Amino acid sequence: MCGRYSIYESMDHYLKTLAPQQLVINGYDLWPIERYNVTPTTHVEIIRPVPGGLSVDTVRWGWAPHWAKGKGPAPINARVETVMEGRFFKALWPNGRALAPANGWFEWVKDPANAGKKTPYFIRLKADRPMFFAALAEVQSGMQADQESGFVILTTANDQGMSAIHDRQPLVLAPEQAREWIDPQTSPQRAAQIMQTCQSPSLAFTWHRVGVEVGNVKADSAQLIEAVD
């Protein structure tokens, strides 16, 4: 987890849910984003704090420190249990806190009768409101921006209610905790506490089976999130 997700409403919709009174210092498109199948290494919108307000940036999903580049695929996720340890994410923690807005994500469930077969599911909030994945990001400007910039989504163990789908899930924050997560005044100690205690419970989510077309990295349409028998 989490290897694919959807973000298809307008950025204005996510921002009004997140922080309707907060200044967004850069422009963004008011049209629906319509990314139903966000895949690793592609560029997608994230929200991060900057002096004077919030910034919406289009950043590559996946990040690695400069000394690890070329040694394998850049991670797209980081485990909340270990992200503060070691040196791999040292450049991102704690000052690289960001949010990846979303409407849901996909998981593949193994068929107990056929180990080589997996069934995709789409997971969203029962309230059908925007999600905010806790993320860590590096956003650079200038000639090397695309090479250096990137983000990872934080993942956590889920409770037993979703164990049939997967044993891990993105760290989904309610708007109040999401605002606190990206607040520069939030201390590293409080940010660590948010990671450990503020995951939305499995009872807040619903999921349904979707078509296998979502496995195609080139597929991207509203049909990918529709339920199938």
PyRosetta script that sets phi, psi and omega in degrees:
from pyrosetta import init, pose_from_sequence

init()
pose = pose_from_sequence("MCGRYSIYESMDHYLKTLAPQQLVINGYDLWPIERYNVTPTTHVEIIRPVPGGLSVDTVRWGWAPHWAKGKGPAPINARVETVMEGRFFKALWPNGRALAPANGWFEWVKDPANAGKKTPYFIRLKADRPMFFAALAEVQSGMQADQESGFVILTTANDQGMSAIHDRQPLVLAPEQAREWIDPQTSPQRAAQIMQTCQSPSLAFTWHRVGVEVGNVKADSAQLIEAVD")
pose.set_psi(1, 158.1)
pose.set_omega(1, -22.6)
pose.set_phi(2, -97.4)
pose.set_psi(2, 119.1)
pose.set_omega(2, -173.8)
pose.set_phi(3, -105.2)
pose.set_psi(3, -12.0)
pose.set_omega(3, 176.8)
pose.set_phi(4, -150.0)
pose.set_psi(4, 144.7)
pose.set_omega(4, 173.4)
pose.set_phi(5, -152.5)
pose.set_psi(5, 172.6)
pose.set_omega(5, -177.2)
pose.set_phi(6, -121.4)
pose.set_psi(6, 139.8)
pose.set_omega(6, 170.4)
pose.set_phi(7, -143.1)
pose.set_psi(7, 104.8)
pose.set_omega(7, -169.5)
pose.set_phi(8, -127.1)
pose.set_psi(8, -5.4)
pose.set_omega(8, 176.8)
pose.set_phi(9, -90.0)
pose.set_psi(9, 176.8)
pose.set_omega(9, 180.0)
pose.set_phi(10, -74.1)
pose.set_psi(10, 150.1)
pose.set_omega(10, 179.0)
pose.set_phi(11, -60.0)
pose.set_psi(11, -31.3)
pose.set_omega(11, 178.1)
pose.set_phi(12, -58.8)
pose.set_psi(12, -35.3)
pose.set_omega(12, 179.6)
pose.set_phi(13, -64.4)
pose.set_psi(13, -44.1)
pose.set_omega(13, 179.6)
pose.set_phi(14, -67.7)
pose.set_psi(14, -41.1)
pose.set_omega(14, -178.2)
pose.set_phi(15, -66.8)
pose.set_psi(15, -37.4)
pose.set_omega(15, 178.4)
pose.set_phi(16, -66.7)
pose.set_psi(16, -31.8)
pose.set_omega(16, 176.2)
pose.set_phi(17, -75.0)
pose.set_psi(17, -38.2)
pose.set_omega(17, -176.5)
pose.set_phi(18, -76.3)
pose.set_psi(18, -55.7)
pose.set_omega(18, -171.2)
pose.set_phi(19, -153.2)
pose.set_psi(19, 75.2)
pose.set_omega(19, -174.4)
pose.set_phi(20, -62.8)
pose.set_psi(20, -22.9)
pose.set_omega(20, -178.3)
pose.set_phi(21, -97.8)
pose.set_psi(21, -2.0)
pose.set_omega(21, -174.0)
pose.set_phi(22, -93.2)
pose.set_psi(22, 141.2)
pose.set_omega(22, -178.3)
pose.set_phi(23, -74.0)
pose.set_psi(23, 132.5)
pose.set_omega(23, 172.1)
pose.set_phi(24, -104.3)
pose.set_psi(24, 117.3)
pose.set_omega(24, -167.0)
pose.set_phi(25, -82.7)
pose.set_psi(25, -14.2)
pose.set_omega(25, 179.6)
pose.set_phi(26, -121.1)
pose.set_psi(26, 160.5)
pose.set_omega(26, -179.2)
pose.set_phi(27, -77.0)
pose.set_psi(27, 157.5)
pose.set_omega(27, 176.6)
pose.set_phi(28, -151.6)
pose.set_psi(28, 158.1)
pose.set_omega(28, -176.3)
pose.set_phi(29, -74.0)
pose.set_psi(29, 133.9)
pose.set_omega(29, 178.9)
pose.set_phi(30, -85.4)
pose.set_psi(30, -6.5)
pose.set_omega(30, 178.5)
pose.set_phi(31, -76.0)
pose.set_psi(31, 153.8)
pose.set_omega(31, 174.9)
pose.set_phi(32, -55.6)
pose.set_psi(32, 140.9)
pose.set_omega(32, -178.6)
pose.set_phi(33, -71.7)
pose.set_psi(33, -40.0)
pose.set_omega(33, 174.1)
pose.set_phi(34, 54.9)
pose.set_psi(34, 48.4)
pose.set_omega(34, 171.4)
pose.set_phi(35, -106.7)
pose.set_psi(35, 99.4)
pose.set_omega(35, -176.4)
pose.set_phi(36, -91.1)
pose.set_psi(36, -11.5)
pose.set_omega(36, -175.8)
pose.set_phi(37, -144.8)
pose.set_psi(37, 69.2)
pose.set_omega(37, 179.1)
pose.set_phi(38, -70.3)
pose.set_psi(38, 124.8)
pose.set_omega(38, -176.8)
pose.set_phi(39, -114.5)
pose.set_psi(39, 155.2)
pose.set_omega(39, 178.0)
pose.set_phi(40, -56.0)
pose.set_psi(40, 147.2)
pose.set_omega(40, 179.3)
pose.set_phi(41, 77.6)
pose.set_psi(41, -8.2)
pose.set_omega(41, 175.5)
pose.set_phi(42, -85.2)
pose.set_psi(42, 164.9)
pose.set_omega(42, -178.1)
pose.set_phi(43, -96.9)
pose.set_psi(43, 136.9)
pose.set_omega(43, -176.6)
pose.set_phi(44, -150.3)
pose.set_psi(44, 158.5)
pose.set_omega(44, -175.0)
pose.set_phi(45, -74.1)
pose.set_psi(45, 136.2)
pose.set_omega(45, 170.5)
pose.set_phi(46, -129.4)
pose.set_psi(46, 165.5)
pose.set_omega(46, 179.0)
pose.set_phi(47, -119.0)
pose.set_psi(47, 132.7)
pose.set_omega(47, 180.0)
pose.set_phi(48, -144.5)
pose.set_psi(48, 157.6)
pose.set_omega(48, 178.8)
pose.set_phi(49, -81.7)
pose.set_psi(49, 142.8)
pose.set_omega(49, 174.0)
pose.set_phi(50, -139.3)
pose.set_psi(50, 162.8)
pose.set_omega(50, 178.3)
pose.set_phi(51, -54.3)
pose.set_psi(51, 123.3)
pose.set_omega(51, 177.0)
pose.set_phi(52, 96.2)
pose.set_psi(52, -6.0)
pose.set_omega(52, 180.0)
pose.set_phi(53, 161.3)
pose.set_psi(53, -142.8)
pose.set_omega(53, -179.4)
pose.set_phi(54, -115.9)
pose.set_psi(54, 155.4)
pose.set_omega(54, 177.1)
pose.set_phi(55, -128.1)
pose.set_psi(55, 138.3)
pose.set_omega(55, 172.7)
pose.set_phi(56, -103.5)
pose.set_psi(56, 120.4)
pose.set_omega(56, -176.8)
pose.set_phi(57, -128.0)
pose.set_psi(57, 143.8)
pose.set_omega(57, 175.1)
pose.set_phi(58, -95.6)
pose.set_psi(58, 113.3)
pose.set_omega(58, -168.3)
pose.set_phi(59, -131.6)
pose.set_psi(59, 149.9)
pose.set_omega(59, 178.3)
pose.set_phi(60, -68.7)
pose.set_psi(60, 134.6)
pose.set_omega(60, 176.2)
pose.set_phi(61, -82.3)
pose.set_psi(61, 106.7)
pose.set_omega(61, -176.3)
pose.set_phi(62, 134.1)
pose.set_psi(62, 138.2)
pose.set_omega(62, -177.7)
pose.set_phi(63, -154.8)
pose.set_psi(63, 146.0)
pose.set_omega(63, 172.8)
pose.set_phi(64, -147.5)
pose.set_psi(64, 148.2)
pose.set_omega(64, 175.8)
pose.set_phi(65, -65.3)
pose.set_psi(65, 159.8)
pose.set_omega(65, -173.2)
pose.set_phi(66, -59.5)
pose.set_psi(66, -33.2)
pose.set_omega(66, -176.7)
pose.set_phi(67, -76.3)
pose.set_psi(67, -11.6)
pose.set_omega(67, -180.0)
pose.set_phi(68, -104.0)
pose.set_psi(68, -4.5)
pose.set_omega(68, -178.5)
pose.set_phi(69, -64.5)
pose.set_psi(69, 137.5)
pose.set_omega(69, -179.6)
pose.set_phi(70, 85.9)
pose.set_psi(70, -3.0)
pose.set_omega(70, -179.1)
pose.set_phi(71, -97.3)
pose.set_psi(71, 6.3)
pose.set_omega(71, -178.8)
pose.set_phi(72, 148.7)
pose.set_psi(72, 172.9)
pose.set_omega(72, 179.3)
pose.set_phi(73, -59.6)
pose.set_psi(73, 139.3)
pose.set_omega(73, 177.1)
pose.set_phi(74, -67.6)
pose.set_psi(74, 132.6)
pose.set_omega(74, 178.9)
pose.set_phi(75, -58.3)
pose.set_psi(75, 144.2)
pose.set_omega(75, 174.6)
pose.set_phi(76, -104.3)
pose.set_psi(76, -15.8)
pose.set_omega(76, -179.5)
pose.set_phi(77, -130.1)
pose.set_psi(77, 159.9)
pose.set_omega(77, 174.5)
pose.set_phi(78, -139.0)
pose.set_psi(78, 133.9)
pose.set_omega(78, -177.8)
pose.set_phi(79, -78.0)
pose.set_psi(79, 132.6)
pose.set_omega(79, -179.3)
pose.set_phi(80, -63.7)
pose.set_psi(80, -25.2)
pose.set_omega(80, -177.5)
pose.set_phi(81, -70.8)
pose.set_psi(81, -23.7)
pose.set_omega(81, -172.6)
pose.set_phi(82, -128.0)
pose.set_psi(82, -4.0)
pose.set_omega(82, -172.6)
pose.set_phi(83, -63.2)
pose.set_psi(83, -26.7)
pose.set_omega(83, -179.0)
pose.set_phi(84, -85.4)
pose.set_psi(84, -7.9)
pose.set_omega(84, -177.6)
pose.set_phi(85, -99.1)
pose.set_psi(85, 160.7)
pose.set_omega(85, 176.2)
pose.set_phi(86, 69.1)
pose.set_psi(86, -170.5)
pose.set_omega(86, -175.1)
pose.set_phi(87, -112.7)
pose.set_psi(87, -3.8)
pose.set_omega(87, -174.3)
pose.set_phi(88, -61.8)
pose.set_psi(88, -47.7)
pose.set_omega(88, -177.6)
pose.set_phi(89, -102.4)
pose.set_psi(89, 18.8)
pose.set_omega(89, -176.8)
pose.set_phi(90, -59.1)
pose.set_psi(90, -34.5)
pose.set_omega(90, -178.7)
pose.set_phi(91, -72.2)
pose.set_psi(91, -17.5)
pose.set_omega(91, -177.5)
pose.set_phi(92, -102.0)
pose.set_psi(92, -28.4)
pose.set_omega(92, -175.9)
pose.set_phi(93, -100.9)
pose.set_psi(93, 130.3)
pose.set_omega(93, 1.6)
pose.set_phi(94, -101.9)
pose.set_psi(94, -2.1)
pose.set_omega(94, -170.2)
pose.set_phi(95, -81.1)
pose.set_psi(95, -5.0)
pose.set_omega(95, 179.3)
pose.set_phi(96, -97.0)
pose.set_psi(96, 21.8)
pose.set_omega(96, -177.3)
pose.set_phi(97, -63.5)
pose.set_psi(97, 133.9)
pose.set_omega(97, -177.9)
pose.set_phi(98, -149.1)
pose.set_psi(98, 179.3)
pose.set_omega(98, 178.1)
pose.set_phi(99, -129.9)
pose.set_psi(99, 139.8)
pose.set_omega(99, 171.0)
pose.set_phi(100, -109.0)
pose.set_psi(100, 100.4)
pose.set_omega(100, 178.9)
pose.set_phi(101, -67.0)
pose.set_psi(101, 148.7)
pose.set_omega(101, -176.4)
pose.set_phi(102, -158.8)
pose.set_psi(102, 168.5)
pose.set_omega(102, 172.7)
pose.set_phi(103, -111.6)
pose.set_psi(103, -15.4)
pose.set_omega(103, 179.0)
pose.set_phi(104, 170.3)
pose.set_psi(104, 174.1)
pose.set_omega(104, 178.1)
pose.set_phi(105, -140.1)
pose.set_psi(105, 167.5)
pose.set_omega(105, -176.6)
pose.set_phi(106, -110.4)
pose.set_psi(106, 144.7)
pose.set_omega(106, 170.5)
pose.set_phi(107, -134.9)
pose.set_psi(107, 150.6)
pose.set_omega(107, 178.2)
pose.set_phi(108, -110.2)
pose.set_psi(108, 126.4)
pose.set_omega(108, -177.4)
pose.set_phi(109, -105.3)
pose.set_psi(109, 130.1)
pose.set_omega(109, 179.9)
pose.set_phi(110, -69.7)
pose.set_psi(110, 141.4)
pose.set_omega(110, 175.6)
pose.set_phi(111, -80.5)
pose.set_psi(111, 118.6)
pose.set_omega(111, -178.2)
pose.set_phi(112, -60.9)
pose.set_psi(112, -22.6)
pose.set_omega(112, -179.4)
pose.set_phi(113, -91.4)
pose.set_psi(113, -11.3)
pose.set_omega(113, -177.5)
pose.set_phi(114, -148.9)
pose.set_psi(114, 100.5)
pose.set_omega(114, -174.5)
pose.set_phi(115, -61.6)
pose.set_psi(115, -23.1)
pose.set_omega(115, -178.7)
pose.set_phi(116, -88.8)
pose.set_psi(116, 0.1)
pose.set_omega(116, -177.6)
pose.set_phi(117, -111.4)
pose.set_psi(117, 135.8)
pose.set_omega(117, 177.9)
pose.set_phi(118, -129.9)
pose.set_psi(118, 142.9)
pose.set_omega(118, -179.7)
pose.set_phi(119, -110.6)
pose.set_psi(119, 125.5)
pose.set_omega(119, -179.6)
pose.set_phi(120, -80.5)
pose.set_psi(120, 143.5)
pose.set_omega(120, 176.2)
pose.set_phi(121, -128.9)
pose.set_psi(121, 148.1)
pose.set_omega(121, 174.5)
pose.set_phi(122, -107.6)
pose.set_psi(122, 130.7)
pose.set_omega(122, -175.7)
pose.set_phi(123, -117.0)
pose.set_psi(123, 131.1)
pose.set_omega(123, 178.6)
pose.set_phi(124, -143.3)
pose.set_psi(124, 172.0)
pose.set_omega(124, 175.5)
pose.set_phi(125, -75.2)
pose.set_psi(125, 140.5)
pose.set_omega(125, 177.4)
pose.set_phi(126, -58.8)
pose.set_psi(126, -34.3)
pose.set_omega(126, 179.9)
pose.set_phi(127, -72.4)
pose.set_psi(127, -8.1)
pose.set_omega(127, 178.9)
pose.set_phi(128, 54.6)
pose.set_psi(128, 39.6)
pose.set_omega(128, 176.4)
pose.set_phi(129, -108.7)
pose.set_psi(129, 169.7)
pose.set_omega(129, -179.1)
pose.set_phi(130, -60.4)
pose.set_psi(130, 145.3)
pose.set_omega(130, 172.2)
pose.set_phi(131, -99.2)
pose.set_psi(131, 155.5)
pose.set_omega(131, 173.2)
pose.set_phi(132, -131.1)
pose.set_psi(132, 106.7)
pose.set_omega(132, 176.4)
pose.set_phi(133, -80.0)
pose.set_psi(133, 127.9)
pose.set_omega(133, 171.9)
pose.set_phi(134, -65.7)
pose.set_psi(134, 133.5)
pose.set_omega(134, -175.6)
pose.set_phi(135, -139.8)
pose.set_psi(135, 166.0)
pose.set_omega(135, 170.8)
pose.set_phi(136, -126.1)
pose.set_psi(136, 136.1)
pose.set_omega(136, -173.2)
pose.set_phi(137, -141.5)
pose.set_psi(137, 152.0)
pose.set_omega(137, 167.3)
pose.set_phi(138, -121.3)
pose.set_psi(138, 122.7)
pose.set_omega(138, -178.9)
pose.set_phi(139, -124.8)
pose.set_psi(139, 112.9)
pose.set_omega(139, -178.8)
pose.set_phi(140, -107.9)
pose.set_psi(140, 162.4)
pose.set_omega(140, 175.0)
pose.set_phi(141, -122.5)
pose.set_psi(141, 164.1)
pose.set_omega(141, 178.2)
pose.set_phi(142, 98.4)
pose.set_psi(142, -165.0)
pose.set_omega(142, -171.9)
pose.set_phi(143, -64.3)
pose.set_psi(143, -33.0)
pose.set_omega(143, -175.6)
pose.set_phi(144, -96.8)
pose.set_psi(144, 11.5)
pose.set_omega(144, -172.7)
pose.set_phi(145, -57.5)
pose.set_psi(145, -45.6)
pose.set_omega(145, -174.8)
pose.set_phi(146, -69.3)
pose.set_psi(146, -29.2)
pose.set_omega(146, -180.0)
pose.set_phi(147, -77.3)
pose.set_psi(147, -34.0)
pose.set_omega(147, -174.4)
pose.set_phi(148, -95.0)
pose.set_psi(148, -30.7)
pose.set_omega(148, -174.9)
pose.set_phi(149, -76.3)
pose.set_psi(149, 151.2)
pose.set_omega(149, 177.3)
pose.set_phi(150, 172.4)
pose.set_psi(150, 171.3)
pose.set_omega(150, 177.6)
pose.set_phi(151, -147.6)
pose.set_psi(151, 159.1)
pose.set_omega(151, 174.4)
pose.set_phi(152, -127.9)
pose.set_psi(152, 149.5)
pose.set_omega(152, 176.3)
pose.set_phi(153, -96.7)
pose.set_psi(153, 134.4)
pose.set_omega(153, 178.0)
pose.set_phi(154, -78.2)
pose.set_psi(154, 138.4)
pose.set_omega(154, 179.0)
pose.set_phi(155, -123.2)
pose.set_psi(155, 155.0)
pose.set_omega(155, -178.2)
pose.set_phi(156, -141.9)
pose.set_psi(156, 161.0)
pose.set_omega(156, 174.9)
pose.set_phi(157, -68.6)
pose.set_psi(157, 138.8)
pose.set_omega(157, 177.2)
pose.set_phi(158, -93.1)
pose.set_psi(158, 165.9)
pose.set_omega(158, 178.2)
pose.set_phi(159, -80.9)
pose.set_psi(159, 178.3)
pose.set_omega(159, -171.8)
pose.set_phi(160, -64.6)
pose.set_psi(160, -19.7)
pose.set_omega(160, -177.5)
pose.set_phi(161, -65.0)
pose.set_psi(161, -22.4)
pose.set_omega(161, -179.1)
pose.set_phi(162, -117.4)
pose.set_psi(162, 10.8)
pose.set_omega(162, -174.6)
pose.set_phi(163, -64.3)
pose.set_psi(163, -25.5)
pose.set_omega(163, 179.0)
pose.set_phi(164, -69.3)
pose.set_psi(164, -22.5)
pose.set_omega(164, 178.9)
pose.set_phi(165, -87.6)
pose.set_psi(165, -53.1)
pose.set_omega(165, -179.9)
pose.set_phi(166, -166.5)
pose.set_psi(166, 156.3)
pose.set_omega(166, -179.0)
pose.set_phi(167, -86.5)
pose.set_psi(167, -6.3)
pose.set_omega(167, 177.6)
pose.set_phi(168, -135.3)
pose.set_psi(168, 161.5)
pose.set_omega(168, 179.8)
pose.set_phi(169, -154.2)
pose.set_psi(169, 163.0)
pose.set_omega(169, 175.3)
pose.set_phi(170, -64.2)
pose.set_psi(170, 151.4)
pose.set_omega(170, 175.4)
pose.set_phi(171, -76.6)
pose.set_psi(171, 99.8)
pose.set_omega(171, -176.7)
pose.set_phi(172, -94.6)
pose.set_psi(172, 118.3)
pose.set_omega(172, -177.6)
pose.set_phi(173, -103.9)
pose.set_psi(173, 139.1)
pose.set_omega(173, 170.6)
pose.set_phi(174, -65.5)
pose.set_psi(174, 157.7)
pose.set_omega(174, -176.7)
pose.set_phi(175, -52.3)
pose.set_psi(175, -37.7)
pose.set_omega(175, -178.4)
pose.set_phi(176, -64.1)
pose.set_psi(176, -46.6)
pose.set_omega(176, 179.4)
pose.set_phi(177, -71.4)
pose.set_psi(177, -31.8)
pose.set_omega(177, 177.7)
pose.set_phi(178, -63.5)
pose.set_psi(178, -41.6)
pose.set_omega(178, 177.2)
pose.set_phi(179, -62.3)
pose.set_psi(179, -41.9)
pose.set_omega(179, -179.7)
pose.set_phi(180, -67.7)
pose.set_psi(180, -36.9)
pose.set_omega(180, -178.9)
pose.set_phi(181, -59.0)
pose.set_psi(181, -41.3)
pose.set_omega(181, -177.3)
pose.set_phi(182, -96.4)
pose.set_psi(182, 4.4)
pose.set_omega(182, 177.0)
pose.set_phi(183, -73.1)
pose.set_psi(183, 121.1)
pose.set_omega(183, 179.9)
pose.set_phi(184, -59.6)
pose.set_psi(184, -21.1)
pose.set_omega(184, 179.8)
pose.set_phi(185, -80.6)
pose.set_psi(185, -10.5)
pose.set_omega(185, 178.3)
pose.set_phi(186, -72.6)
pose.set_psi(186, 125.5)
pose.set_omega(186, -176.9)
pose.set_phi(187, -72.2)
pose.set_psi(187, 157.4)
pose.set_omega(187, 175.1)
pose.set_phi(188, -57.3)
pose.set_psi(188, -34.6)
pose.set_omega(188, 179.1)
pose.set_phi(189, -65.2)
pose.set_psi(189, -42.9)
pose.set_omega(189, 178.0)
pose.set_phi(190, -69.3)
pose.set_psi(190, -38.5)
pose.set_omega(190, 177.7)
pose.set_phi(191, -60.7)
pose.set_psi(191, -40.9)
pose.set_omega(191, 177.3)
pose.set_phi(192, -63.6)
pose.set_psi(192, -38.4)
pose.set_omega(192, 178.3)
pose.set_phi(193, -65.3)
pose.set_psi(193, -39.2)
pose.set_omega(193, 177.4)
pose.set_phi(194, -60.8)
pose.set_psi(194, -43.2)
pose.set_omega(194, 179.4)
pose.set_phi(195, -59.9)
pose.set_psi(195, -37.3)
pose.set_omega(195, -172.6)
pose.set_phi(196, -86.0)
pose.set_psi(196, -22.9)
pose.set_omega(196, -169.7)
pose.set_phi(197, -127.6)
pose.set_psi(197, -9.5)
pose.set_omega(197, -169.7)
pose.set_phi(198, -108.1)
pose.set_psi(198, 16.2)
pose.set_omega(198, 175.7)
pose.set_phi(199, -64.3)
pose.set_psi(199, 133.2)
pose.set_omega(199, 175.9)
pose.set_phi(200, -63.9)
pose.set_psi(200, 135.0)
pose.set_omega(200, -176.3)
pose.set_phi(201, -71.3)
pose.set_psi(201, 159.1)
pose.set_omega(201, -177.6)
pose.set_phi(202, -61.6)
pose.set_psi(202, -26.8)
pose.set_omega(202, 179.0)
pose.set_phi(203, -63.8)
pose.set_psi(203, -18.0)
pose.set_omega(203, 179.9)
pose.set_phi(204, -80.6)
pose.set_psi(204, -10.0)
pose.set_omega(204, -173.3)
pose.set_phi(205, -110.7)
pose.set_psi(205, 158.8)
pose.set_omega(205, 169.9)
pose.set_phi(206, -135.0)
pose.set_psi(206, 157.5)
pose.set_omega(206, -178.8)
pose.set_phi(207, -148.8)
pose.set_psi(207, 154.6)
pose.set_omega(207, 178.8)
pose.set_phi(208, -147.4)
pose.set_psi(208, 156.0)
pose.set_omega(208, 179.8)
pose.set_phi(209, -72.1)
pose.set_psi(209, 142.3)
pose.set_omega(209, 177.9)
pose.set_phi(210, -127.6)
pose.set_psi(210, 172.4)
pose.set_omega(210, -177.6)
pose.set_phi(211, -71.7)
pose.set_psi(211, 156.0)
pose.set_omega(211, -177.8)
pose.set_phi(212, -69.8)
pose.set_psi(212, -9.9)
pose.set_omega(212, -179.2)
pose.set_phi(213, -59.7)
pose.set_psi(213, -24.6)
pose.set_omega(213, -178.8)
pose.set_phi(214, -63.1)
pose.set_psi(214, -19.6)
pose.set_omega(214, 178.2)
pose.set_phi(215, -70.7)
pose.set_psi(215, -13.4)
pose.set_omega(215, 178.4)
pose.set_phi(216, -85.4)
pose.set_psi(216, 118.4)
pose.set_omega(216, -176.2)
pose.set_phi(217, -64.3)
pose.set_psi(217, -19.2)
pose.set_omega(217, 179.9)
pose.set_phi(218, -88.6)
pose.set_psi(218, -11.5)
pose.set_omega(218, -179.5)
pose.set_phi(219, -77.6)
pose.set_psi(219, 134.9)
pose.set_omega(219, 179.7)
pose.set_phi(220, -161.7)
pose.set_psi(220, 89.3)
pose.set_omega(220, 178.2)
pose.set_phi(221, -152.6)
pose.set_psi(221, 165.1)
pose.set_omega(221, -178.6)
pose.set_phi(222, -61.9)
pose.set_psi(222, -22.9)
pose.set_omega(222, 179.8)
pose.set_phi(223, -64.2)
pose.set_psi(223, -23.1)
pose.set_omega(223, -177.0)
pose.set_phi(224, -66.3)
pose.set_psi(224, -24.0)
pose.set_omega(224, -178.8)
pose.set_phi(225, -101.3)
pose.set_psi(225, 2.8)
pose.set_omega(225, 180.0)
pose.set_phi(226, -80.0)
pose.set_psi(226, 144.3)
pose.set_omega(226, -178.4)
pose.set_phi(227, -70.9)
pose.set_psi(227, 143.5)
pose.set_omega(227, 173.7)
pose.set_phi(228, -123.5)
pose.set_psi(228, 158.7)
pose.set_omega(228, 178.8)
pose.set_phi(229, -70.7)
pose.dump_pdb("model.pdb")
